[in-house]
């Protein structure tokens, strides 16, 4: 029976950016295969966060797509990727990470328990606000920007990823 359960998990992958996401792989090992997250992967490498996101965690990551990064003001990504801006880049990236593993069921329970919203403390020390509207989960940053979760519950060996359509920015 245990083998059957393992086989079901191994074959039921979520596709992100045209690539299967394997629950047995860590966040970095899965993200590098998503064609929709090449900017995020480049930023994680530039910030020196690869080892952190390969560690046991667990982590909940709100992963912006390439289009989300492209929607930032012109030159923002290039500026953030410069070595002299590594501290700022690290802060922006760790603002997308919440310690612990919050799958959609847990997140929805937190929103319900919070009377319609849940405050999530990020690894950067800031807060994100999660709300549910029209069957979608919205994540609001400290600057008032809102991202929509487009893919939830992308399970990893060291956490869970939510694909989001905007870059979340700390104060």
Residue, then its C-alpha position, 0 to 999 in steps of 0.5 A: x500500500x505504501x508503494x501505491x501512495x508513493x507512486x501517486x505522489x510521484x506521478x501527480x506533478x503540478x506544471x509550472x512554466x512548462x516544467x513538472x514540479x517534483x515534490x521530492x525536489x527542493x525549491x531551487x531544483x524545481x524553480x530552475x526548470x520553470x521558463x516563467x521564473x528565469x528572472x527569479x532564479x537569476x535574482x536568487x543566484x545574484x542575492x546568494x540565496x541558493x543555499x538558503x532555499x535548498x536548505x530543509x526549511x520549510x518555506x512558503x514562497x510567493x514566486x513572481x513570474x518573469x512577467x511580474x518582474x517585467x511589470x516593474x518600472x523600467x530598469x528596476x530588475x537590472x539595478x537590483x541585480x547589480x552587485x552593489x544592490x545585493x542587500x536590497x535584492x536580498x530584502x525584496x526576495x526574502x519578503x516573498x518567503x514566509x517561514x513554515x509550510x502553508x499550503x492553500x488549506x492552511x492559508x484559507x483557514x488563517x484567512x477564515x480565522x482572521x475574519x477575511x485576512x491573514x497577516x503573514x510574517x516574511x523572512x525579511x521581517x515585513x508583513x504580507x496580507x492574504x485575502x480571498x476574493x472571488x475564489x482567488x487568493x490575493x497577497x498585499x504588500x506593505x506598499x499596497x500592491x496586490x498580487x494574485x496567486x495563479x498557481x497554489x500548492x506547488x509542493x517541494x521537499x522543503x516547502x510550498x510555492x505559490x506562483x504570483x503575478x506581481x512582485x511584492x515590495x517591502x516598505 
